[in-house]
Amino acid sequence: MEIPDQIIIKGKKWEIKKLTKDDPETNKIDGEADLGNKIIKLNTDLDHDQLLITIIHELLHVIFYNHKLRLKLRTEEKYVDIFSKDLVKILLNKKNKKLNNAIKELL
């Protein structure tokens, strides 16, 4: 899987900073959204499912930020964690193959 160096969200460039487990910045994180600097940090050494969850998790933080959905950090983290994990479970569920195929066609 090739992770891009940048993405566009609401017309703004966001840098994707790819980290590994050996980087000091990944000491205690799988990912992080640096909202002020428009940088999304990802530990690319994660397994497939965890990396997918982490990418969606950090994108949800950006969406919350862009829509000025200001919550206490713990509350936002709780919601983002639930949404990202459940969405990945739905998408990876083999019983939802038709959904996955429909999404791929729509993309």
C-alpha positions in Angstrom: 0.0 0.0 0.0 1.3 3.4 -1.0 0.4 6.1 1.4 0.5 9.6 -0.2 2.8 12.4 1.1 -0.2 14.8 1.1 -3.9 14.9 0.8 -6.5 17.7 0.1 -9.2 18.2 2.7 -11.7 21.1 2.1 -9.3 22.6 -0.4 -6.3 22.6 1.9 -3.2 20.5 1.7 -2.4 18.3 4.6 1.0 16.7 4.9 1.1 13.0 5.7 4.2 12.3 7.8 5.0 8.6 7.7 6.7 7.3 10.8 8.0 3.9 11.8 8.1 2.2 15.2 11.7 3.4 15.6 10.8 7.1 15.3 10.8 8.8 18.7 7.5 10.5 17.7 5.7 7.1 17.6 6.8 6.2 21.1 3.2 6.2 22.4 1.0 6.9 19.3 -0.3 5.1 16.3 -1.2 8.4 14.7 -1.7 12.0 15.4 -3.4 15.0 13.7 -1.4 18.2 14.1 -4.4 20.5 13.4 -2.5 23.8 13.6 0.2 22.7 11.1 -2.0 20.5 8.9 0.1 17.4 9.4 -1.3 13.9 9.9 1.3 11.5 11.4 1.0 7.8 10.8 3.0 4.9 12.2 3.3 2.9 9.0 4.6 -0.2 10.8 1.1 -1.0 12.1 -0.6 -4.1 10.7 -3.1 -3.6 7.9 -6.3 -3.3 10.0 -4.7 -1.1 12.7 -3.3 1.3 10.0 -6.7 1.5 8.3 -8.3 2.3 11.7 -5.6 4.9 12.4 -6.0 6.7 9.1 -9.7 6.9 9.5 -9.3 8.0 13.1 -7.0 10.9 12.2 -9.2 11.9 9.3 -12.2 12.1 11.7 -10.2 14.4 14.0 -9.6 16.7 11.0 -13.3 16.6 10.1 -14.2 17.5 13.7 -11.7 20.4 13.5 -12.9 21.7 10.1 -16.5 21.7 11.2 -15.6 23.4 14.5 -17.1 20.5 16.5 -15.3 21.4 19.7 -15.5 18.8 22.3 -13.4 18.0 25.3 -10.4 16.1 24.1 -11.4 12.9 26.0 -14.9 13.1 24.6 -13.7 13.7 21.0 -11.2 10.9 21.3 -13.9 8.5 22.5 -16.2 9.3 19.6 -13.5 9.2 17.0 -12.2 5.9 18.3 -15.7 4.3 18.3 -16.5 5.6 14.8 -13.2 4.6 13.2 -13.1 1.1 14.7 -16.8 0.4 13.9 -16.5 1.7 10.4 -13.5 -0.5 9.7 -15.3 -3.5 11.2 -18.2 -2.9 8.8 -15.9 -2.5 5.8 -13.8 -5.5 6.6 -16.7 -7.8 7.3 -16.7 -10.5 4.6 -20.5 -10.6 4.8 -20.5 -7.0 3.5 -18.7 -7.8 0.2 -21.4 -6.2 -1.9 -21.0 -3.0 0.1 -17.3 -3.0 -0.4 -17.7 -3.6 -4.1 -20.3 -0.7 -4.3 -17.9 1.6 -2.5 -15.0 0.7 -4.9 -17.2 1.3 -7.9 -18.3 4.7 -6.5 -14.7 5.7 -5.9 
